[in-house]
Amino acid sequence: MDILSFNEHVGVWDGSLTVLDLSLRHVMELHEKDPKSDGYSNVDGWQKTGLDKMSQFNPLKEMIVNNCYEYLQSYDIVRPRGLECVHLFANINGKGASNMMHHHTYGQISGAYWLKAPPRCGDLIIMSPFTNRYLNTAVVPKSDHNACVIKPKANKGVYFNSNLIHYVDVNRSEKSRVSIAFHILIHA
């Protein structure tokens, strides 16, 4: 029997400690200068958009784009003409803060890069695009096919299809989670 399947890939990658330190410093400076949140998907935390237009975040954008080429290989995609980080924004989520369920409509790839991630600071949950995975109710699978749960860790990043619905669980730690979210546009 031939088995055909659809799948989506979630790529988890390591960043650069130099880029992490530099980016964390710049995010904290932005927060200090402008403590009012743009607040698109962020609930009870701080979110600031437009970082992609700020030159101090160029090393971060370069790292995100360069790592993304490896992620695209998981789809057997021939190296595209180019990748562009078209949206870059920061999140600072203190105790009780989260990011509501949403998806993105700009760019083909979205993701996050954690700058600070204490234990219990809120997992990233990426929902399966395939509805009603009924096998989960009839059998006990080795893994949950309804969602990917990514535990944040400083200097780790994640890539996923921008259309996938996702959210960040409530921060249950006493310390803030600091992350950068992004969207990448593929130029064929």
QUIKAGI-V965223 format. One record per residue. RES is the residue in one small letter. PHI is phi as a letter, one per 40 degrees, with the letter a starting at -180 (999 if undefined). Layout:
# QUIKAGI-V965223
res = [RES:RES]
phi = [PHI:PHI]
This chain:
# QUIKAGI-V965223
res = [m:d:i:l:s:f:n:e:h:v:g:v:w:d:g:s:l:t:v:l:d:l:s:l:r:h:v:m:e:l:h:e:k:d:p:k:s:d:g:y:s:n:v:d:g:w:q:k:t:g:l:d:k:m:s:q:f:n:p:l:k:e:m:i:v:n:n:c:y:e:y:l:q:s:y:d:i:v:r:p:r:g:l:e:c:v:h:l:f:a:n:i:n:g:k:g:a:s:n:m:m:h:h:h:t:y:g:q:i:s:g:a:y:w:l:k:a:p:p:r:c:g:d:l:i:i:m:s:p:f:t:n:r:y:l:n:t:a:v:v:p:k:s:d:h:n:a:c:v:i:k:p:k:a:n:k:g:v:y:f:n:s:n:l:i:h:y:v:d:v:n:r:s:e:k:s:r:v:s:i:a:f:h:i:l:i:h:a]
phi = [999:c:b:b:a:b:a:b:b:b:b:b:b:c:c:b:c:c:c:d:d:c:c:c:c:c:c:c:c:c:c:c:c:b:c:c:c:c:f:c:b:c:b:g:b:b:b:b:c:g:c:c:c:b:c:c:c:d:c:c:d:c:c:c:c:c:c:c:d:c:d:c:c:c:c:f:c:c:d:c:d:a:b:b:c:c:a:b:a:b:b:b:b:c:d:g:c:a:b:c:c:a:b:b:b:b:g:c:b:b:i:a:b:c:c:a:a:c:d:g:c:h:c:c:b:b:c:c:c:c:c:f:c:d:d:c:c:b:b:b:c:c:a:c:c:c:a:b:b:b:c:c:a:d:g:b:b:a:b:a:c:c:c:c:c:a:a:b:c:c:c:b:c:c:b:c:c:b:a:b:b:a:b:b:b:c:b:c]
